Structures are given as structure tokens and as C-alpha cells.
């Protein structure tokens, strides 16, 4: 590794990022490393093991670093604890050979092979020449992925059947977008004429590789995993929960908390629904009324522009009052997600030099009409003051942290918890006084509470409580989970199906929204109690957003001390 023997923890962490980029050029592209633009990672078993070897070597270096003078300072200690926790959690997942059955509708090892093209620089002919080379690397990356799945089949490490079916559907859409050509060919069509023949040939090769993988998944893999369980059980779930949340959760307590939030939010929803549609039997009847009769945006381009305006207005309102934002953090772009994405909106952070801004992405799922109630708090979550303010601020202050803390050391529950806290903050600050928008916000909160219930419940096959309005006393199954989620959400059936497949694909991730929000609220309350009347919310926000990544093990303590 590229570091001296007397490196402190932050130097060890940043050397790890350098070595990681060499193994994973997708990470390099997200960080804005132009040299990564022409490459893709090795997704074969050997490639996965090479990454694990880097993690083991880094942990050994960290052992040495923590014994050095100066390693006990707050900034070094915080970085060291994050690095150790993250690499240990990642190694636990690798050593359980989860990478040999990484199949589903998002968050797998193979999804970045396509997604990275949406953030690869594409302004110049030189950029497009690198893209052509990256397109030529797609068949090799997919072949390595298939090798991993083949080894998984040999070892009887099976992906779940339902996520497998969803992934085959995605591959079909990537191979043919409905225009007689694949997604990669659509993407390459925007390149310069000088490289047209090269780009088209490379894109056709990428599409052919996608179709070949799809056929193998359909004809060989899916029959092999037929009858395998869709859920993972307590041991695997606990491992994944640590990976996504940065703590060893009491899963039974978390399940009970999900139910308590369900009942609290349902009470609030009933009150707000009465304002929207007096006499509505349930809040979701009122939300269905809004689908037809509420305010909405017509057109895909129009909704993209409307979301941009929403974020721009939020920045103008919050900067200087509840946040102090650097000029480069104030820039964020609204984008439409490419076809073949999962149903949920998402965010991509800026490159390290901010040449690529933070971006929010809306999957349209074929729609052209977009109800406003479903968008406002979601874009407070994805954009401002949610993911964008946190992740862009991390990049902005990376020099005073470490590159690792500001980028690849991200703990999902920290970020999703902040984004859900951001939705609640906008409600607290009076931005959601409109009954439609506030009911939409509460519906989004209910979705996150339902995630805790069904994600833990179905994977651990827990009992539904006696005071539940839904199948009390029965044990959770994926089928019951989908029915429950659909009955307590305004989302359409295809979204609900995609969501449940997501929970089966990446167990333990969806619970981090509500549990992370709980950690952020508790940390804020402890800081408020410590400061009393002198508590400054704006100063607390900026200090909290400038700490870099933290697991839930550390988050409450660190927030309370600010």
C-alpha cells in the first residue's frame, strides 16, 4: 500500500481509497477520477477476493496507526473507528460469500456496470473515447459476474427467486428499450460523429453481453434457484443489518419501534386526510382522491424542471437561516432516471472537484402525470435539505476530514436517517402546511415505518402483533408483506412490487431510514438539553453535516457532543 510506516488513521484511510479506485474504477468515476472513465471492475470471484485482501491489509495497517502518537485525537479516532467498522462489516459479507449470489433489482455488484455511464464525463471527444473503451469492457465485467454466480450455484449459495425474476426483467429492458436497440446503444447515440462507428460497435457489443447474461439467467440460473427461500433468516439478516446500519441492532426492539411509529403516524394521517377529503374511510382513500383530483405536473420534462425549482427555492429559503452553504454546495441538478431503474427516486453525490454536481433522479415508470403530494417531501429527502446537503457538504469539507470519511465510508443508515430527518425538519419549519403536501409527507413517513415492520418481520418470520389491524397473530411472509405495504401506501402496484423485491434483494437496508432518523433526533435533543437556551440549530446542523460518515454506533454520541 502507498503509505509510510508511521501513517496515522486518516492517512491509512485515504491510502485505502487510492487502492480501492485501482480495483474499482466505478468508485473512481463517482469520485471524479478521470483516469477511471475507461474501465470497469472485475466482478469475478478473483476480483472480489482482491478487494477483500485490500481490506485485510488496511485493517492491519490501521492496527499500527492506532498505536502512534496523535492517533487518539478526536479527528483521528473518529476516522479510525469508522474505517475499522466499515471494513470489518464488508469483510463479514464477503467471507459469508454473499457476492456469489448478488442478484436483485438494485444494489447488487452488477448494477453499477450500467449506472456508472450516467455519471461518466461526456463533454469532449476525449471523454467519449474513454466511454467507448468502457463500453468494450462491459462484456468482460458481465462475464466475471456470471463466474461468481456459477460458483455460487456450485456451492449451493442461491439468490432468492423473486429478485432473480425481477433482475431478468431488468436485463430484458436494458437489452431492448422498446426502440429496437439496447440501453447502451441509446446512451452511445449522444456521442460525437467522429466516433460514431466506434461507439456504435462498442455499444452493440455491450447490448449483446447483456442479452447473453439475460438468457443464461433465465435458462440456467432461475431454474437452479427455483424453490430457494426468498428470505434470509436471522443470521444473514443480522450480518446485512450491521453492513447497512453500522451497528448491531436489537432487531426485536427495532421491530417493535416500527409498530409504534406505524400507530403514531396513522393517527396523524387520519387527521390530515379529513382536511383533504372529509369522511374518507382511510387516509389512502384521500390519497387516491389526490391521484385523480389533486395538483399535478403534466409531462416528463416539466416535472424535471418543477423539481429543480423546488430544490432551488429550498436552498434560497434555508441558506443563512438554518444552514450556511458554500456556493458549490448550492448547486444541484434534477434529472430523469434511465429506463430499467428500480421504482424509487435516488441521488448521486458530486464529484470531488464539484465539476459534476449532485443530482436527484426520478424514475418515471412510464408515467407522464405526476401528483404533487407524492413529490414535495420526497425531494426534500433526495435533494435539499436531504441527501444533497449532507453528501455535498462532506465533499466540501473533505480536506479537514479524510477522503474516506467524505466518500466511500458512507453508512447507509446515517445518510438515509439524515434525509428522513430533513423531511421532518421541513415539516417542523412550516414548509408543509398545505394539506395535500403534508398528507404526502405523512404517507412517506408511513412507508419508512412499514419498511421496518416488513423488512425485519418477513426475513425473521416474526409474529404480527395482536393489536395490528392486519392479520394479527400470523407470521410474516413476503406475500403478506406486499399486501400490508400496498394497503398502507399510496404507491401504485408496480412500485409496491419493486419495493418488496428491493427488501428481498438488500435485506437490512430499508430499516435504516427510520432507525437513522431516530438517531438524528435523539442526538439533536441531547445537544439541545446540553446547551439549554443557547442551543443554535443552524450551527448544530453545519457541525453535524461536517463530521463525515458515522455508523449508528457512534452517531448519537457524536451529535450530542456538538
Order of alpha helices (4+ residues) and beta strands (2+ residues): alpha-alpha-alpha-alpha-alpha-alpha-alpha-alpha-alpha-alpha-alpha-alpha-alpha-beta-alpha-beta-beta-beta-beta-alpha-alpha-alpha-alpha-alpha-alpha-alpha-alpha-alpha-alpha
